[in-house]
Amino acid sequence: MPDYKRKHRSRFAAQPKADKHKMAPKKNKIKYDEDEPTPRKKGNFTLLKGKKAEIRKRWQVILAGVLVVILAITICQIAIPAGIPETLSTTVSAMGTGEFPIEFESTNTNNVVAKQGYFYVLTDSEIKAVSNGGKVIFTYNHGFENPVIKTSNTRAIVFNQGGNDALIFSLKKLESAITLEDEIINAAIGDNGTYALVTTAKGYVAKVSVYKKSDKPVYEWFSANDMINNVAVARNGKKIAISTLSAKVGGFDSKLMILNFKSANAEFEKQYNGELIYNLSTSFSGGVAVATSNTFDFVRWYKFKCETNKNDYNLQMLRESNKGTLLLYNRENDKTDNRIIVTNKSGKKKLEVKFNGIITDIAFKNNHIYLISDTKAYILDSKGEIVRTADCGFGAVRLVVVSQNEISVISDNQISKVKFSQR
C-alpha cells in the first residue's frame, strides 16, 4: 500500500513546479476579418476586430479637419483679401476719439474718402487719417504739386499726377515710397495690396505696371495708340481693368478692357463711342463700376455680365458706400435741378429721388441720403423727403457720415462735427 504520510518542508525551500498539464487553458486571441459585424466566441477562442477600421476612421477625421481649415482660409482670402492681421490692425487703429474741430494747415482740400470707421483727408500739403470719433490716426506731409488719392479697404496710395512719386500708406505707417522714371497718369490699389500705376512710356502713348504688395513687379501692358486714363485693381489682385481714350472730331471714344496677368490680350472689351470714361471703381468684389457722363455700368469680373444705368442728366458726383454707389446728376445749365440715384452692390438701381438746390457734397448711409447745400446739411429718406436738418456754416466742401445723426464737415482748413436736430 502507498505511503501517504505528510512531508515536512521548510518555509524557505523552493516551491514545487506547477504541472503545466493541470493549469486552466488560455484563450487564444485570433484576429478575424474587419468586415465581421461583431466579435463572436467559439469554444475557447475569442475573435477580435483588426485595427484597419479604426485607422481609417482616424484618417477620415484628420482629412475632415484639414478640409475645414482649407475652407476657412479660402473664405478669409475672399472676404478679407488684405489678410486678418492687417485688417485687425486697421480696425484697432480706427478706434478712439478726439476733440473737434480739428485744425490743419492747407489752402485747399483736394479729396475726402470715407472708409469703415475712419476717413482720409487729402489737402494740397498733407494726407490725414481721422477716426469717426475724431482721433487723428496719422498725418503726413506729401509735398506733391498735384496730389491724388486712391484707396482700398486697408491702404491708400497717394501719387503726384504728372510727377514721378507715389506713397502707399496703411493706418500704421508709410509702407512704400516709390519713384519712377516716367510720369504718373493714374493709379489704383486692391484690397490684397496689389497696386497698379499708369505712366507715360518711351515709344508708346502709355503703359500700366502692376506690382505685388511687396513692390515686386508682376505685369506690364503697353498702349501704342490710345491714352490710358483710368485703372482699377480687383480686390483679390488677380485682374485689372483699364480705360483708354482716343480723340476724334467733336469728342472722344473710350474703351473698357479687363486684363489678367497671363496675356497681353484683353479678356473683355467694351466700346463707349462718343463718351469719356471718368472713373473706374472696384469697391465691390463682384466686378468693376464704369462711370461716364450719362452711363453707369457694373461689369462682372468673370462672366462679364453688365448692368447698365442711363440718365439724361450729366454726372456731377460719384460716392461709394458699403451698401452701393450714389450718383448725382444735374442739368448742365441748371445745377439746382438734381437727380440722386443709388445702386446696390451689383449696379442695379434701388432708388431715385429729386432735390432742388446746389449740392456741395453728398453721401449715402443707413438707407438715408446726407448732403450739404449752401450753409445747411440735410438728411433725406428713400423717398426724397427731408427728415432732419442742421447748420454747417460757411466754407464746407466735403462731408463724412459718422453716425445716424452726425456728420463730419470738412473745409479747407478744419474738420468739425455737425449734429442733426429733428425737423
SEKE-510757 format. One record per residue: x, y, z of N, C-alpha, C in turn. Coordinates in steps of 0.1 Angstrom, whole numbers, plus 2048, in hexadecimal, padded with zeros to 3 digits. Each point is the difference from the previous one (the first is absolute). Layout:
<nodes>
XYZXYZXYZ;...
</nodes>
This chain:
<nodes>
8097F48007F780C80080980C800;7FC80B7F880880C80080080780D;80B80780280280880D7FC80E7FE;7F58058077FB80D7FE80380980C;80B7FE80680480880B80480E7FB;7FD80A80880280E7FD80F803800;8048077F680F8037FF80280E806;80B80180880380C8078098087F6;7FD80E7FE8088087F780280D806;80C8057FF80480D8067F980B7F8;7FD80A8087F980C7F98098077F6;80D7FE8018098067F78047F87F4;7FB7F48008037F77F57F98047F4;8067FC7F57FA8047F37F37F97FE;7F68077FA7F37FB7FE8007F67F5;7F77F68008007F67F57FA8077F4;8067FC7F47FB8057F47F27FB7FD;7F880A7FB7F27FC7FC8007F77F4;7F77F88007FE7F77F57F98077F4;8078027F57FA8077F57F47FA7FB;7FF7F38017F57F97FA7F3801808;80280480D7F48028097FB80E801;80880A7F97FC80E8007F48037F8;7F880A8037F48047F88048047F2;7FA7FC7F68048037F27FE80F7FD;80A8067F97FF80E7FC7F88027F3;7F980B7FF7F98037F48098077F6;8007FA7F58088067F57F880B7F9;80780C7FE7FA80B7F98037FF7F1;7F68007F88027FF7F27F980B7F9;8088087F87FA80A7F87F77FA7F5;7F58077FD7F87FB7F67FD80B7F6;7F97FD7F57FE80A7F67F980D805;80480C7FB7FB80C8057F18027FC;7FC7F97F67F28017FC7F67F9809;8067F880A7F77F88097F880A809;7F38008017F980A80780380180F;8017F580780380080E8097F4804;80780280B8097F58047F77F4804;8057F47FE7F87F48038097F6806;7FA7F880A8087F68077FE7F27FA;80A7F88007FF7F37FB8097F7808;7FA7F88098087F8809808808809;80C7FE80180980780980780C7F9;7FB8047F480780B7F87F780C7FF;80580C8017F980D7FE8058067F3;7F78037F78048067F37FF80F802;80B8087FD80080E8028028077F3;7FA80D7FF8028087F480E8057FF;8058027F380D8067FD7FF80F802;80B8077FE80180F8027FE8087F3;7FE7F97F57FE8077F37F480A800;7F57FC8067F480980180380C808;8077FE80C80380A80980A80A7F9;80A7FB7F98098097F97FA8087F5;7F77F97F97F88077F57F880B806;7F97FE80B7F880A80680880C805;80C7FD80680980A8048058097F5;8037FA7F48048087F57F48087FA;7F47FB8017F58087FB7FE80C809;8027FF80D7FF80C80980A80A7FC;80D7FB7FE80B8097FD7FD8077F3;7FC7F97F67FD8057F37F580B801;7F57FD8077F580980280580D807;8097FF80A80680C8068088087F6;8087FA7F88088077F67F78077F6;7F67FA7FC7F68067F67FA80C807;7FC7FF80C7FA80C80780A80B801;80D7FE80380A80A8008028077F3;8007F77F58028067F37F48087FC;7F47FC8037F48077FD80080E808;8047FF80C80080D80880A80A7FA;80C7FB7FC80A8087FA7FB8067F3;7F97F87F87FB8057F37F580A802;7F77FE80A7F680A80380780D805;80A7FF80880780C8058068087F5;8067F87F68078077F57F68077F7;7F47FB7FF7F68067F87FA80C807;7FC7FE80D7FA80A80880980B805;80D7FC80380A80980580D7FF7F8;8008067F480C7FE7F880C806806;7FF80A80880B8078068077F780B;7F97F68048057F780B7FB80480D;7FF7F68097FB80380D808809809;80E7FF8008088098087FE80F7FC;8018037F37FF80E7FC7F2805802;7F67F77FE7F28058027FE80380F;8057F78097FE80380E80880C804;80C8027FB80880C8037F980D7FC;7F97FF7F47F980C7FB7F480380A;7F97F58047F480280880480680E;80B7FB80580580580D80580F7FF;8078037F580580D7FE7F480A7FF;7F57FC7FA7F58097FE7F780280D;8047F980B7F880280C80680D807;7F780580980480C8087F980C7FC;80180A8087F980D7FE80A80B802;7FC80C7FB80880C8017F780C802;80680C7FF7F880C8017FE8077F3;7F48067FE7FD8087F47FF80E805;80380A7F78057FE7F280F7FC7FF;8037F97F580E7FC7FD80680A7F6;80A80780480680A7F780B7FA7F8;8028057F480B7FC7F880480B7F7;80D8007FC80680B7F87FF7FD7F1;7F78067F97FF7FE7F17F880B7FA;8018017F37F880A7F97F57FA7F8;8017F27FF7F67FA7F77FE7F1804;7F47FB8027FD7F28037FD7FA7F2;8097F77FC7FF7FA7F37F57F4800;8007F880A7F77F58007FE7FB80E;7F57F98037FD7F980C7FA7F37FD;8067F58067FB7F27FD7FC7FA80D;7F37FC8017FB7FA80C8027F17FF;8047FA80B8027F28027F87FB80C;8017F38037F97FB80C80680480D;7FA80A80680580580D80A80B800;8048047F480A80B7FF7FF8067F2;80880B7FE8008067F380E8077FD;8038017F380C8077FC7FC80E7FC;80980A8037FF80E7FB80C8037F9;7FF8027F280C8047F880080F7FD;80A80780580080E7FD80C8037F6;80280D7FD80B8037F780E7FE807;8007FE80D80D7FE8078017F3807;7F57FA8048027F48097F47F67FE;8037F48047F57F68017FE7FD80F;7F38008047FD7FD80E7F57F5801;8027F78097F77F58037F980380E;7F38018007F980480C7F57F5803;7FF7FC80D7F57F78037F3807801;7F57F97FE7F28068017FE80780D;8087FC80B7FE80680D80980C801;8088047F680880C80180E7FE804;8057F380180E7FE8038088017F3;80B8088008098017F58097F4800;7FF7F77F68077F480080F8037FB;8018077F580D8047FC7FF80C7F7;80B8087FF80180B7F680D7FF7F9;8008027F380D7FF7F880080B7F6;80B80880080280B7F68057FA7F3;7F87FF7F68047F97F48098097F6;7FE80D8008098097F87FD7FF7F1;7F47FA7FC7FD7FF7F27F980C7FA;8038037F47F980C7F97F27FD7FC;7FD7F37FB7F37FC7FC7FC7F3807;7FE80080D7FD7F38077F37FA7FC;8007F37FF7F37F87FD8017F480A;7F47FC8058007F58097F67F57FB;8047F48017F87F47FD8017F680C;7F67F98038007F880C7FB7F27FE;8037F780A7FB7F38017F97FF80E;7FD7F48047FA7FF80E80A80480B;80D7FD7FE80980380B80C8097FC;8018047F380B8077FC7FC80C7F7;80980A7FE7FE80B7F880D8027F8;7FE8047F380C8047F87FE80E7FC;80A8088027FF80F7FD80C8027F6;7FC8067F480A8027F680080E7FB;80B8047FA80180D7FA7FD7FF7F1;7F48047FD7FB7FF7F28098097F7;8067FA7F68098087F880F800805;8027FA80C80D7FF8068057F2800;8097FD8088077F38007FE7F880D;7FA80580A8007FA80D7F27FC805;8007F58087F47FB8068037FA80E;7F68018088017FB80E7F57F7803;8037F58077F67F680580080080F;7F48028057FE80080F7F77F5805;8037FA80B7F67FA8097FC80980B;7F77FD8097FE80980B80B80080A;8097F67FF80B7FF80980C8087FC;8038017F380C8067FB8008027F1;80B8077FC8038017F28067F37FB;7F97F87F88047F37FC80B8007F4;7FE8097F78098017F480180E7FB;80C8047FC80280D7F98067FC7F2;7F98047F68037FC7F280580C7F8;80A7FE7F880580A7F78027FA7F2;7FA8057F68007FA7F380880A7F6;8047FA7F58068087F67F68077F7;7F47FA7FF7F58057F77F6808809;7F98097F97F68078077F37F8803;7FB80280C7F47F88047F38077FB;7F87F97FA7F38057FB7F57FC80A;8007F48047F57FB80A8057F4807;7F97FC80A8047F48087F47FA807;8017F48067F67FA8078067F5809;7F97FC80A8057F68097F57F6804;8037F38017F67F68038007FD80F;7F67F98057FF7FD80E80B7F6805;8067F87F780B7F780480D807800;80180D7FC80C8078008078027F2;7FB7F87F68048027F27FD80E7FB;8098077FA7FD80D7FB8058017F1;7FA80A7F98038037F280380E7FE;8098037F880480E7FC7FF8027F1;7F980A7FC7FF8047F280A80B7FD;8097FE7F780B80A7FD8028027F1;80780B7FD8058017F380A7F57FD;8047FE7F38097F67FC8078047F3;80D7FE8008088037F47FC7F77F4;7FC8067F57FC7F87F57F27FC800;7F880480A7F27FD8027F980C805;7F37FF7FF7F880B8067FF7FF80F;7FE7F48058007FD80E8027F2803;8027FD80D8017F28047FA7FF80E;7FC7F48047FB7FD80E8097F5806;80680280B8087F78077FA7FC80D;8007F28037F97FB80B80B7FA80A;7FE80380D80A7FB80A7F97F980B;8077F68067FB7F980B80180980D;7FA7FC80B80180780C80E803805;8097F67FC80E80180380880A7F7;7F98067F78068097F58077F97F5;7FE7F37FF8067F87F57F78017F4;8068047F47F88017F47FB7F37FB;7F48007FB7FA7F37FB7FA8017F2;7FE80C7FB7F98017F380280E7FB;8018017F280080D7F97F87FF7F4;7F980A7FD7F88017F380280D7FA;8038007F380380D7F97F58037F6;7FE80D7FE7F68057F78078087F5;8007FC7F48078077F57F880C7FA;7F37FF8017F880B7F97F7808809;7FB7FA80B7F680780880680380E;7FB80B80580480480E7F87F780A;8077FC80B7FA7F980B7FD80A80A;7F38028037FD80B80A7FB7FB80D;7FC7F38017FB7FA80D8057F2801;8027FC80D8037F28037FA7FC80D;7FC7F48017FA7FA80D8057F2802;8037FD80C8057F38047F57F8807;7FE7F37FC7F67F78078047FF80E;7F77FE8098027FF80E80A7F5804;8007F57F88097F580380D8027F8;80280A7F880C8037F98037F77F5;7F77F97FB8027F77F57FD8057F2;7F980C7FF7FD8067F380180F802;8018077F57FE80E7FF7F68047F5;7FA80C8027F88067F580780D7FD;8008037F380580D7FC7F68077F6;80180D7FF7F88067F680A8087F7;7FD8007F38098087F67F780A7F9;80680A7FB7F880A7F98088047F3;7F98037F68058057F37F880C7FC;80780A7FB7FA80C7FB7FA7FE7F3;7F48067FE7FA8017F27FA80D7FE;7FB8037F47FB80D7FE7F3802808;80080A8097F58038087FF7F980D;80A7F88048007F980D8097F5801;7FD7F68088087F48037F97F37FE;8077F67FE7FB7F28018087F980B;7F97F88088077FA80B7FE7F07FF;8097F98077FE7F28008047FA80E;7F87F78058037F980C8067F37FD;80B7FC8078077F37FD8037FA80E;7FD7F38018037F880C80C7F77FC;80B80080880C7F97FD8037F780C;8057F47FD8077F880A80F8017FE;8087F980880E8017FF8077F57F8;7F87F97F88067F57F88018047F1;7FA80B7FC8008037F27FE80F7FE;8058057F47FE80E7FD7F28027FA;7FA7F57FC7F28017FA7F680280B;7F78097FE7F580280A7F67F5800;7FC7FC80C7F57F68027F38067FC;7FE80D8017F38067FD80380E7FC;7F88057F680180E7FB7F28057FE;7FE80D8037F38067FD80380E7FB;7FA8047F580280D7FA7F680A804;80480C8037F880B80380280C7F6;7F97FF7F580180A7F67FA80D804;80880B7FE7FC80D8037FF80380E;8067F88097FF80280E80E7FF806;80280780B80D8008087FD7F880D;8087F68037FF7F980D80780880A;7F880580A80580880A8077F980C;7FA7F48038047F980C7FE7F17FF;80A7F88057FF7F28028017FD80F;7F87F78058007FD80E7FE7F1803;8077FB80A7FE7F28037FD7FF80F;7F88088057FC80080E7F97F3804;7F97FA7F77F87F48028077F47F9;8017F58068087F57FB7FB7FA7F3;7F38017FD7FB7F97F58048067F2;80580C7FF8038067F380580E801;8008067F580680E7FF7F58097FB;7FF80C8077F680A7FD80680A7F6;7F98047F58058097F67F680B7FF;80580C8017F880D8008048097F5;7F68037F780280B7F67F680B804;7FF80A7F77F780B8037F27FC802;7FB7F67F87F27FD8007FD7F1803;80B7F88027FE7F28018087FB80C;7FA7F68088077F980B7FE7F17FE;80B7FA7FD8007F17FE8077F980B;7FC7F48038067F78098037F37F9;80D7FD7FD8047F57F88067F5809;7FB7F48008057F580880E7FC7FB;8097FC80A80D7FC7FD8027F47F7;7F77F68028027F37F97F77FD7F5;7F38018027F77FD7F47FD80D7F9;80480B8057FF80D7F97F28057FE;7F77FB8087F28057FF80080F804;7F98087F880080F8027F2805804;80080780B7F480780480180F7FD;7F78067F880180D7FB7F5809805;80480C8047F780B80480380C7F7;7F68067FA80280C7F87F880B806;80580D7FD7F980B80580180C7F6;7F68087FF80080B7F680880C806;80280080D80780B80680F7FC800;80880A80580F7FE8008057FC80E;8097F68008067FC80D80980B806;7FD80380D80880A8078087FA80B;7FA7F68078087FA80B7FD7F1801;80A7F98047FE7F18038067FD80D;7F87FB8098047FD80D7FD7F1804;8097F98067FE7F28037FE7FE80F;7F87F68037FE7FC80E8017F1801;7FE7FA80C8017F28017F47F97FB;7F68077FC7F37FA7FB7FE8027F1;8088097FA7FE8037F280680D7FB;7FC8057F580680C7FA7F580B7FF;80480C8047F780C7FE8048087F4;7F78037F78038087F47F880D801;80680B7FE7F980D8008018067F2;7F48017FA7FF8067F27F880E801;8048097F87F880C7FE8018067F2;7F880A7FE8008067F280C8087FE;8058007F480D8087FE7FE80F802;7F48057FD7FD80E8017F880380C;7FE7F78097F880280C8057F680B;8098058088067F780B7F77FE80C;7F58078007F67FE80B7F67F47FD;8007FC7F47F67F57FC8087F3801;7FF7F980B8087F48027F87F3800;8067F57FB7FB7F380180A7F8808;7FC7FA80B8097F88087FC7F17FF;8097F87FB7FE7F27FE8097F7808;7FB7F68068087F78097FE7F27FA;80C7F97FD8007F27FB8047F780C;7FD7F37FE8057F680A80E7FC7FB;8057F680780E7FB7FD8017FA7F3;7F67FC7F98007FA7F37FD80B7F5;7FF80C8047FD80B7F67F28027FC;7F67F98077F28027FD7FB80C807;7F88087FA7FA80C8067F67FC80B;80280580C7F67FD80A7F880C805;80480C7FD7F880B80380480C7F7;7F78097FE80380D7F97F780B806;80680B8047F980B80680480D7F9;7F980B80280380D7FB80480980C;80880A7FD80380A80A80280D7F9;7FA80B80480280D7FA809809809;80B8047FA80B80780780D7FC7FC;80A80980180E7FC7FD8067F780A;8057F57FC8057F680A80F801800;80680380C80E8018018077F2802;7F97F78088057F28017F47F7804;8027F37FF7F57F78028057F3804;7F97F88088047F28047F37F8802;8027F38017F57F78028047F680B;7F77FF80A8037F680B7F37FD808;7FF7F38047F57FC8087F28047F9;8007FE7F37F48027F87FB80F800;8098098037FD80E80080B8087F8;7FC80B7FA8098087F880380D809;80D80280180680C8078068097F6;7FC80D80180680A7F780280E806;8098077FA80280E8047FC8097F4;7F880A8037FB80A7F680180E807;8098087FA80380D8068057FF80E;7FA80580A8047FF80E7F87F6808;7F87F87FA7F77F68068047F27FD;7FE7F78098027F27FE7F27F9801;7FE7F67F87F27FA8008027F1800;7F67F98067FE7F27FF7F37FD7F9;8017F87F57F47FC7F87FD7F2802;7F47FC8007FC7F28008007FA7F2;7FC7F37FF8007FA7F37F68057F6;7F78098047F68067F880480F7FC;80B80480580580E7FE7FB80A809;7F87FC80B7FB80980980B80480A;80080D80480A80580A7FB7FC80E;8097F88077FC7FC80D80780780C;80C8057FD80880880A80880A7F9;80380B80780980B7FB80A80480A;80A8087FC80A80580980780C7F9;80580980880980B7FB80E7FA7FF;8078037F580E7FB7FF80980C7FD;7FB80C7FF80980C7FF8068017F2;80880B7FE8068037F380D7F77FE;8037FE7F480C7FA7FC8017F1800;7F47F98028007F28008027FB7F1;8097F67FF8037FB7F27FD7F17FF;8017F980C7FD7F18007FA7FC80D;7F97F48007FA7FB80C8037F1801;8007FB80C8017F28037F67FC80A;7F87F67FE7F67FB8098077F880B;7FF80480D8077F980B7F67F9809;7F38047FF7F67F88087F28047F9;7F67FA8057F38037FA7FC80E800;80380880A7FC80E80180C80A801;80C7FB7FC80C8098018087FE7F3;80680B7FC8098007F580D808804;80B7FD7F980C8098018008087F3;80180D80280080A7F580F8057FE;8057FF7F480E8037FE80080D7F7;80880980480280C7F880F8007FC;80580B7FB80E8007FB80A80080B;7FC80380D80A80080A7FB7FA80E;7F57FA8007FC7FA80C7F57F57FE;7FE7F780B7F67F68007F780380C;7F38017FE7F780380B7F57F6800;7FA7FE80C7F57F78017F2807800;7F77FB7F97F28067FF7F67F5804;7F78048097F67F78057F38057FB;7F87F67FB7F38047FA7F580080B;7F780A7FE7F48018097F47FB7F9;7F57FC8077F47FC7FA7FA80C7F9;7FB7FD7F47FB80B7F87F2805805;
</nodes>
